């Protein structure tokens, strides 16, 4: 029997109780924990979960019998065991409706193993795994519980989105995780509930998406300045009105056309004694294009900002000198794709174009070269054979 409430199995039980448990007071105290489903074919999973839970409680609290009854597609266990009830009340649970006030017991806070098991219990009961789409969610009328869950995920660097919505019976708060982060969740918290565990495993086995590995650190100089010399060293990239820049530098280089090869400007500037950082700072005030005849030019930022990391995850390289924005991946990261498009438009001063399928394209070979250098595509898949 559990002698210490600071026990991982008891923390899990508290999570289960926080999700789908009730403490009643009539002549004495009584506990009910239920589990069910709206899908008749899945009731066996609920039965298995409740029977396993009852077995654990009997073992840990030295209870000889815990009745289980069926009501429709639900299975309900109940007990009046004083030791269990006293333990739950000691940890902070009280008789009555807990929907709006339930939270992580204070004695568990800051204790990693206990918090982890508590959240596994909560997710086994109140957590949701979508059957036909790759997402996990927890929703509750208790704002405090959801804030604590979000903080726990943040601590473990699992991307998610917190939200709220108004239903007929009030405001509900929630946290949602999408496909790219299901495996991170599975490794940290996972499920004991057989139905949810099975669905999560299936989603992970059949997942398939493209992820960008950021290599920008290979091209950063002092104070986050981007080394465009290295990035464009083997390309015919032109600086619009580069002739004016050479004149400002005091170069005697002459060319009839106003647009000058980047390699020429870098070479002339170095001859005049300008260091790379100074040259790049001057170049940041000019536009860039990929060929003499091209009428498409872009501006490039002098420095890299860490806030750009998530933005760059949405970029996909096109096959004909362009980049695309993946709306599907934006949705996975819970990023507004229209906001991302607007940010890219402002960052590079280039308006997007749209295909007949409403795909967003930024038609610039310069950007295509830039992103092909600083990004590496990684196919995340684990297809069942």
N, C-alpha and C positions, 0 to 999 in steps of 0.2 A: 504494500500500500504506500501511497505517496506521503512522505512525512514532511516534505518541503514544498511550498507553493512555488519556489523558484526552480522548477523542474521543467525540462523541455516538453515532456508529454503533457503536463498540466497546462503549460503555456499554449500548446496546440488545442487542447480541449477548451480553454478560455476563448481562443479564436473561433472555434466552432460554435460555442455558446453565444459569442458576440454576433455571429452571423445569423444563425437560425435557432437559437435557444430561447426559452422563456422560463422565468422563475415566478411561480404562482404562490399565493398565500391564502389558504382557506383555514381549515382547522390546524393544519401544519403546513410546512413548505413542500412544494413539488416542482420538479424540473421536467421540462419537455424539450426534446430536440427532434426536429423533423427534417426530412429530405424528400424531394419529389421532382417530378418532371411533367411537362405538358405532352411529352411524346410517349404514348403507351408502350412502345417497343423498348423503351429505355428504363422502364421501372426496375428491372433486375439490377441495374447499376445502383439505384437508390437503395434497394434492399441490401445489397452487398455492403454499401457504405455504412448504413445504420447498424447492421449486424456486426461489422468489424469494430465500429465505434463502441457499441455496447460491450463487446468482448474486452476491449481495452479498459473501459471504465470498471468493469467487474474485476479485472485483474489488478488494476492500480488501487482500487478502493475496497477490495475484499468484499464485493457485493455478490451474493449468490445468484440473484435473479434480477434481470431488468426486462420488464415486459415491452414487447414491440407490437404495435397494432398497425393495420393498414387502413387508410382512409382515402379512397379513390386511387390516385397515382402517387400518394404520399405514404411514407413509412415513418412512424413516430415512436420514439422510445421515451419512457418516463420513469422517474425514480423519486423516492422520498428519503434517500440516504442522507443522514445528517452530516456525515463527514464531508461528503462531496458538496452539499449545500453550504455548509459552514466555510469550506475552502473558497467557493465562488464568492460568497458574501464578504469574506475577509479580503479578497483581492479587489473588491469594489462593486460587484454586481448587486443590484437590489431588485425586489419584486416590482412588477409593473412594466409599463411600456418603456423600452430603452432606445427606440428607433432614433430619436433626435439627440441623444446624449452619450451613446456608446463611444468608447475610445480605448486606446491601449492602456491597460492597467499601469498605474504609476510605478509599481514595483518592477515592471518589465522594462521601462524606459532606460535606454543606455546600455542594456544587456543584450548584446547582439544575438546570441543563440535563442534567447527567450522571445525577442521581437520577431525573429525569423519564423519560429514555430507558431507564434500567435498569428502572423500574417498568412501562413500556410492554412491554418484552421479557418480564418476568415474567408480566404479565397475558395476553399473547398465547399463552403456553404453559400456565401453571398457573391462570390466571384463568378464571372461569366466567360465562357470560351465559345466564340461564335462557331457554329457548326459548318456554315457554308462560306465564311469569310475569315481571313486570318487576323483576328484581333482578340485581345483579352481585355475585360473591363471589370471594375468594381464600382458599384453605385450604392449610395446610402443617403438617408435623410440626415445623417450626422455629418455636418461639415468638418468637425474636428477630426473624426476618423479618417476622412478622405485627405485632409491636409497632412495628417501623420503618415498615411500611406505614401503620399507623394514625396514627402521628405525622406522616407526610407528608401524609395527608388532613386531619388536624387543622390543620396549618400553613396549608393552603389552604381551611380552613373548609368542608369537605365533610362533612356529617353522615353517620354510619355507626355500626355496632355491631360490637364485637369479641366473640368468643365462643370457646368450646372445647367439644369433644365427644370422648367415648371410643368408639373403634371397636375391632374385633377386634385390629388390629395396633398399638394404642397411642392416645395422646391427640393430637388434631389441633386446631390453632388457626386461627381464621378472622376475616375482616372481610367484612361484608355491607352493600351499599347498596341502597336501595329506590327506587321509581319517581320520587319528587319530586327526586332528586338525580342521576339518570342523565345529564342534560344537563351538569351541573357536571363530572361525571367525564369525559364525552366531550370537553369543551373543554380539560380539563387533561391527561389521559393518553390516552384513546381506545384504539383497537386498530389494528394493521396487519393482523392475521390476518383474511382475507376473510370467513370464516364469522362470527366474533364481531363484526366491524365491521358486517356486514349486519344481524345480529340487533339490535345496539344501535341502529342507525339506525331500524329498524322500530319498536322500542319507543318511541323518542323521537317519531317521526312520529305514532304512534297514541295517545300518552299523553293522558289527560284526568283532571284532578282539581281540586278546589277548594282554594285556599290562602287563608289569612287574611293580609291586610296589616295590621300593627299600627299604629294611629294614637294609641296611648296618650300619646305625647310631646306631642301637641297639648293634652292635658288634665292636665299635671303642673305643680305649683307647687313652691315651695322644698322641698328635702329629699325629693322624691318623693311629696309629698302629692297625692292625686287630687282634681281640681277638680269635685266633684259638682254644684256650683251651675251650672256651664256645661253639664255633661252632661244634667242634668234640668231645665234652665231653662224648657222649654216643655211640661212634662208634669205631670199631676196626681198627683204622688208624695207619699205621706204618711209622716210619721215616727210610728211607734208610741209612744204615751205622750209625744208631743211637748208636751202640755200641761204635763207635769212639767218638761220641759226649759225651757220659757218661764218657769215659776215660779222655777227655779234661776237664770235669767238676770236676774230682777228685773223681768220684763215685766208690765204691767197688762192685757195682752190677755186677753180672756175668751172662752171657747167651751165649750159644754156637753160635747162629745165629747172624749175623751182624745187621739185621733189628730189631728195638725195637719198641714196642708199644708207641704211643705218650703219653698215660696216664702214662706209667712207667717213661719215661724221665721227664715229668713234676713233678711227685711225687719225684723222686730222686733229681732233681734240687732244689726243694723247701726245701728238707731236708738239702741240703748244703748251704741254705741261699740265693739262687738266686731269685730275684723278677721276676714277670711275664714278664715285658718289656725286661729284659735282656735275659730271656729264649727264648722269641719269636724272638729276634734279632739273636740269635745263630741258631735257627731252620730255619730261612729264608735262610740260606746257604746250607740247605740239601733238598733232594727230599722226596716226600711223596707218599705212595701207600696204597691200601685198604686192602691188605691181605698178608700173608707170601708168598704165591705162585704166586702172581701177578707179571707180568713182565712189567706192565705199571705204571710209576711214573711221578709226576709233581713237578714243583717248584711253590711255593706260594709267592706272594709279601708281604713284611713286612708291607707296608703302603698302604692305599687306596688313590687313586687319583681321584679327582672330574671329570677328563676327562674320567674316566671309566663309568660314568653314562649312556651315550648314548650307549656305547658298551654293557653294561649289559642289555639294553632294547631289544637287538637282540637275547638274549639267551633263548632257550626253553629246558626244562628238558626232557630227554628221559626216556623211561620206563625200560631200562636195563643197568643202570649204565653209562649213557653218557649224553652229552649235545649237542644240535643242534644250528645252527645259522639260524634264519629265514630270508631268502632272501626277502620275501614279506614285512616283517616289515622294513628291511633295506631300501628297495625302498621307503617305506612310509616316512621314516626319511631322504630320499635322501642321505643315507650313502652307499658308495661303499661296497657291501658285501665281496668282495675279500680282500679289505683293512682291514675290520673288522676281517676276518679270520686270516689274517697275524698278526694283533696285538694280537689276543688271542694266536696264536701259540707262539709268542715271549714272551708274558706275563707269560705263564705257561710252556713254553719249551716243548710243546707237539704237534706233527704233527697230522693234521686231517685225517680222512678217509672219503670216499665218497660212498654213496649207489648207487644202479643201477639207481635211479632217480636223482642222482647228489645232494642229500642232504648232507650237511656237518656235520660230527659227530666228537666230541672229546670224545673218549672212555676212560673215567676215572671216577670211582666211587667216588674218592676224590672230583673231580670237581662237580659231581652230588650232593654230600652231601653239599658241600660249597654253591652252588647256591640255593639248596632247603631251606637253612637257611636264606640267605640274600635276596632272592626274594620271592614275593608272586604274584601268577598269578591272574590277574583281567580280567574277561571277560567283554569287553565293547560292549554292545549290546542294542538295543532298537527295537526289531523286531515288525513289524506291525502285529496285530492279526486279 
